């Protein structure tokens, strides 16, 4: 793809309440604690289903507070209770979802905090994990990316068939300094 190609996605998910982006520390990425599942808390996952109800408590007896309408939306698991997971989205909205509706596939949002900041605001998808590398695509804030690996500074990402590297500081879906394959 040429660098002039702009990937534009309409996210069918509305993130609800406006607020500041929750920041994560490198300690979070190292899994300072473990949940009942034995997996680190907090951690990032994505929504498996196209329609996912977020509830006010950890049971289907609790009221639905929100419905997400896009599979692949990244979520941060912040608590576990039996087969329920308390999740948080990029806007800070929290609620409970059944673990069966979550996937371990990593996704991220391109700079969601930059939405509405101007028409010429983009995140660059690059050929190599370095700022001097050629730009493969310019991603609008809020675009959902599939993440296959991160090295602590850069993540290998895919959006609409374009594959390349994005700066880890320009996405929501990987902790600062987090490395995984």
N, C-alpha and C positions, 0 to 999 in steps of 0.2 A: 504494500500500500504506500501511496505517496504521503509525504508529511503534510500536505495540504488537506488530506482527508480528515474531516471532523466527524467523530462518532457521536451520534446524538441519540439518546434513549429517553423515552418517556417512562418514568417510573410510576407504575400503577399504584404504588404504595404511598399513601399520605402519612407522614410521620407524626401527626397529631400535634401535641402541645409544643409550642416553640420554646426553645431554651438553649442554654449553652451546651456545646458538645462535651460529653464526659471525657475527661482526660485519663489515660492509663499510664501507670508508671512501669519501668522495666521490671520491677519486682513482681508485678502482676503477670507479666509474660513468663516468668520463671516458675509460676505455680506455687506461690507462697503457702497455699493451703490446698487441700484436696476435698472434694465433695464425697458424698456417700457412694458414688459410682467408682471412686478411686481415681477419677480424672481431676486435673487441676481446676481450681476456681480462682479467679474468673477465667473464661476461655471463650474463643469465638467459634461459632457454628453458623449454619444457614438454615433457612426454612426449606423443608422438603416438599411441602405441598403448595398448591396454588392459592388455596384459601386456608388461613390459619387463624383460629380464635385465640385471643389473648384474654385470660381471665384474671379476676381480682384476687383469686386464691388458688391453692394447689389441689383442685378437684373439679370435675365437671359439674358439681353442684353449685359452684360459684358463678356469678354473673360474668358475661362476656363484656369486657371493657373496650376491646378494639379488634378489628379483623384486618389482617394483612392479606393482600391479594396478589402477591408475586412470589413464586418459588425462587429460591436463591438469595433472598434478602438476607444480608448478614445480621446476626444477633450475637450478643454477648451473654453467656450464661453467668449469672452472678450468685445463684443459690440453687440447691437441689433439695427436693423432698420426695421420697419414694420415686415414682416414675414421672414426676413433675419438675420442670425447670423454670426458675425465675429468670427472665431474659430482659435485656435492655437494648433498645435500638439506638441509632446514631444521634437521635434527637434527645435521648434520655428517657423516653417513655418506657416504663417497666410493667411487667405482668407475668403471669404463669402460663406455660404451654406444656402439653404432654410431650414427653421425650420422643414419641413415635413420629411427631411432626417435624423433628429436627434432623439435620444431616451433618455429618462431620466434614462435608465438603466445604472448603474455605472459599469465601467470597469477601468482597470488600466494596466500599463505595468510594469513588473518586471525590476527594475533598468536599464532603457534604456541607461543611461549614462555609464554603464559598458560594453556595447557591444564592442567586439574586444579587451578587456583588458586581455584576457587569456582564456585558455580552462578550467580552474578549478575555474571559477568565477560563483557563484550561489546565488540565493536568497532562503532561507529556508522557506518552508511551514510547519508550526508547528501545533501540536495537540492542544495546548492552547496558549493564548496570553501572552507568556513570553519566554524569551531567553533560559531558562532551559528546556522548553518543548521538547518532542521528535520531530524529523524531519520526516514529512510524505513524503516530496518530495523535490527535489532540482530543482529549476526553472532557466532556462537559462535567461540571460538578454534579454529583449524584448518580453518575453512571455506575452500574453494577459490574464488577470485574470478577472473574474466576481466578483464584490465586493458587498456583501450584507449589510455590516455594518462596521463602523469604530468607535473606542472609543477614538480617539485622539492620540493613540500610536500604535495601532494594527488594522488591518482590517481583517474581515472574508472573505476569498476568495475561489474561485473554479477555477481549471484549469484541463481540461481533466478528469473530474469526481472526482478528488481529492479535498477534502474540508478541509480547515484548516485556520490558522492565519499567516499573514505576517506582518512584521514590517512596519508601515506607512512610515518610512523614507527610505524604500527600494523600493517604488513604485512611479510611476507618474500617478496620477489619483485621488488623495485625498490630500488636503492641510495639512500642518503641524498643528497638534492640532485639525483638523476637526473631529467632531463626528456626526454620523447619523445612523439611522436604517432603 
